[in-house]
Amino acid sequence: MWFFSRKGASGFSSSSTAEEVTQGIDGTGLTAIVTGASSGIGAETTRVLALRGVHVIMGVRNMAAANKVKEAIVKEIPTAKVDAMELDLSSMESINNAGVAGPYMISADNIEMLFATNHLGHFLLTNLLLETMKKTVQESSREGRIVNVSSDAHRFTYRGGILFDKINDKSALMVLSELNGPKETMLFSPSDMNMPRSSEYSLPSYNRVFAYGQSKLANVLHANELTRLFKEDGVDITANSLHPGAIVTNFFRHSSIVSGLVNMVGRYIMKNVHQGAATTCYVALNPQVKGMSGQYFSDSNIANASSHAKDPELAKKLWEFSMNLISG
């Protein structure tokens, strides 16, 4: 696939796999928490990090699926250290006790679902782990790394980037009747998002594409603000964000109209899971990234994020806004 890909400054490209970008790296003694690890690129990230000797804790909602992934990894890699922990990133209660894309929904904490799951859940989890990370870094003298999986979708968001005053706005929401006709061709089909056939769509006030982009922009801003704070504190922890790429298994997989075409053509123009997990594993483990923080990566190379993503005042405002939400 990716016939037109070419290697960047790192020596890797869009066709590089997670195993290739971590080849020869010994992660023994490191511990990584991987969210969304029960399938797709999350499962592959878990497998490859475990292959390199990292103790991986899978943070998942579906424990049955996670245990199957764990069993498969241990069967392939008998020395693998993998644990599964139930974790629902849309629920602050779940996170305290322990990448979705869809229509308008409210989380258990009364926060718009995409923002709650894709940003706020990770924000809270990171905050709860920070003191432990700082202590571990000091005791081990090894750099700590926080890796936020964002998306190039962060470029497509609301005017101003983040709707701080309208995170839960649904004033223009409408409900369409049963979708009984042929399924339309779109980036996220109802089946992809586990939507009921009678589903909520939105008018201009709530736009699911912009809402998703907003949550992914928040991932980049979160990493950037962490970078500023770590530098102020003199802590040896880095925070970066990344775009994993377009993964063939994530698109139209339930659409009878286009799935055949995607399966046939996708391998040439999109990434498989081994390639999709590459940038995450690269940023998490590769020594080339040592000391780098506040960067946005794509195809295992430094890439250019949007102007909103590089706005330090927006990052600071998001931090304060998020702290207020998790403290409330």
N, C-alpha and C positions, 0 to 999 in steps of 0.2 A: 504494500500500500504506500501511499504518499510518494509517488514517483518523483514529484517535484520538490521534495524536501531536501534541505541542505544543512550541513552542520553549522552550528553557531560557534561563538567564542569558547564555549565550554567543551566543544568537541562532540556534542550530542545534537540530535535533531528531533523532529516530530516523529520519526520512525524508531527512535531509540526506545528500548524496553526498560522496565523497572530493574530487571536483573542486570542489564548492561550498564546503567548509570550508577549502580552500586557494586560493580564487579571488583573483587579484591578488598572490599571494605569490611573491617571487623567491628561489629556493633556490640560485642560482648560487654556486659556491664551497663548497657543503656536500657531504659524503659520508655516505651512509647504508648500513649493512649490514642487509639484510632477510632473515630466515630464513623458510623455508617459502614461498619466492617463486615456485615453479614452477607454482602453481595457486591458484584461489580468491582470498581476500582478500589473500593475500601477493602474488600476481601483480598485482592491482589497486593495491595499495599501491606496488609498484614502478613501475607505469605512471604513476600520478599524481605521485609524487615526481619521476620523470624529466621529466614534463611541466612541472614547476615549476623545472627546471634543476638538480636535485640529481643528483650522480653516485651511482648506485645499484649496490651489489655484492650480487648474489643469492647467498645461502648455501643450497645445495640438495643433496639426495641424488641426485635424478634430473637429470643434466646434459642428457639429450636433451630432456626436457620444458622445462627452463630455457632452452635455446637456442631452442626454438620460441617461448617467451614473449618472449625478447629480440628475436628477428626481427620478431615482430608489433609490438612497441613501437617499434622503430627504423623500421619501415615507416610507422607512424602519426606518429611524431615523429622526423624525420630528424636532429635535433640532440641526441637523447637520448644520455646517457652511461650505459650499462648493461654491467656485466660479471657473469659467472657463475662461482661458485667451488664446487667440490664440498665438501660439509660434512655429515657425519652427526652430529647432535647427541646421538645415543645412545652415541657412541664418543669417549672422551677422546683417543684416538690421532688420530682424524680431525680433531678440533678443534685439537689441538696442531700438526697438520700443515697445517693450512689457515689438536606438538601432536597429538600422538597420543592415542588413547583405546582401550584394549583390555584383553584378559585378562592374567592373570599371566604375565610373561615377565621374564627376566633379561638385562641388557645385556652387551656384550662385556667390560665392566669389573666384572661381577658385582654390578650394582645393579638393583633393580626398574625395569623399563623406563619406566613413566610418569614416575617421579621422575627417572630418568636423562635422559630426552629433554626433558620439559617444564620441568624446573628445572635440574638439574645441568649439562647441556650449555650452556645459556644462561649459567649462573653462571660456568663456566670461560671461555667465549668472552668475556664481559664483562671478567673479570679480566685476560685476556691483552691486551685492547684499552685498558685503563684508562690506562696510562702514555702511550700514543700519544694518547689523547683529551686528557689533561691538558696535554701538550706543545702539541697543536694549538690548544686553547682559549687557552692563554697567548700563542701566536704570532699567532693570528688575532683575538683579543679578541672572539670570538663564542661564545655559550653552546653548550655541548654538551648533548645530550639522549639519555637512555636510556629506551626505551619497552618495557615488558614487557606482552605481550598475555596477559592472564589470562582470567578468565571468571567469571560469577556462580556458576558451579559451585564456586568456592572456598568458598562457604557450606556446602557439603555434604561434610564431611570427617570424619575420625575424632575421637572425643572427645579433647580436648587439642590438636587441630589437626594436629600432625605426629607420626607414630610413629617418633621418633628411634631407639628401641631395636629396632624391628621393621620397618624399611624393606623388608627382603627376606623377611619372614615369609610362608611358604606352608604352614604346618603343617596348615591345614584345607582345603588345595586338593583338589579332586576333579575327575575327568575324566568328562564325560558322553559317552555313546555317540553315534553318528552322528545328526546332526539331520536326519532324513529327512522329517519331517513338514512342514507349512506353517510358514514362517518366522514366529516370534513378533514381535509389534509391540513394539519397545523403542527406547530412545533411541539406542543404538549397535548396529546389526545386525552379525552376523559378517562380512558382506561389507564393511561400512563400515570395519572394522578389519583387513581382509585376513586374517581368521582362517580356518584350515582348517575344514572341515565337522565334523571331530572336534575339539572345542575345549575348552579348560580354563575352567571356571567355579569360583567359590569359595564356600565356606561363610563364616560370620561373621568369621573371622580375616582373610581377604583379601576385600575388597569393591571391585570395579572402579570403582564410582561414587565411593566414598570415596577410593580411590587416585587417581583423576583429580582429585577436589576437593582432595586434599592437594597434588598437584603444582601446581595452579592457585593455591592459597593461598600456596605457596612463591614464586610469581612476585610476588605483592603484597608479601610480607614482604621479599623480596630488594630490591625497589625502595625500600622504606621504610628498610632498613638502609643502603643506598647513600646515601640522602638524609642520614642522620645522619652518616655518615663524610665526605661531601663538605662538610657544614657545619663539621665539626671541622677539616678541612683548608683551608677557605676556597676551595674549588675551584668555578669557575663551570660546574658540570655538574649537571643535574637528572635525577631518576629518578622515573618515574611508571608506573603500571599501569592497565590498562583492561579493560573488557568490550566486545567488538566487537558483541555482539548475536546473536540467533538467525538464522542464515543459511539460507535455504530450500534451497540446494544441499547443505547438510551433513546433512540429515535424511532418512532413509528412501529415499535415492536408488536403492537396489537392491531395495527391497521391492515386489514386485508387488501386494501387498495394499493398501498405502496410498500408493504413489508418485503415482498419478493424483490422489488427493484432495489431497495436499500440493501438487502442481504447480498445481492449480486454486485452492486456498484460500491457499496459502502466500504468494503475492504480496500478499495483503491483510493478513496478520498477521505476516509475517516479512520479513527484510531480503534484498535482493539483494546481490551482491558489491560493487556501487558504494556502497551504503549501509553494508555490513559493514566496508569499509575506511576509512570516514569518521573514526571516532574515533582510529584509529591515525595517520592523516595529520594530523588536527587536533592531537593531542598532539605529534607530531614536528615540525610546521612552523608552526602558527598562532602569531602574535605574542601572542595573548591568554594563552598558556600560559607566556610568558617569566617566569622566576623562580619558577614553581610547581614544587614538588618534594614527593614523598611523598604525592601525591594519587592517588585512584582515580577513573577517568572511565568514563562510559557515555553513549552518544548524544551525544558531543562536549560533554559537560558534566560538572562535578564530581559524583560520586555517593558514596553511603555504602557503605563496605566492611563486612565482618563484624567482630565483636568480636575474633576471633582475628587477623584481618588488621591490626588496629590495636594489637596487643600488642607493645610495643618489646622486651620481654624474650624473647618468642618469636622475633622477628626476629633478635635478637642470637645466640640459641642456634642458629638455623638457619644463620646465617653461619659460626659456628665449626664446626658439624657439616659443612657443605659444604666448607669449607676443608680439613678433615681428610680428606674423601673424595677431593678432587682432588689432595691432596698425597701420599696413600697410594699 
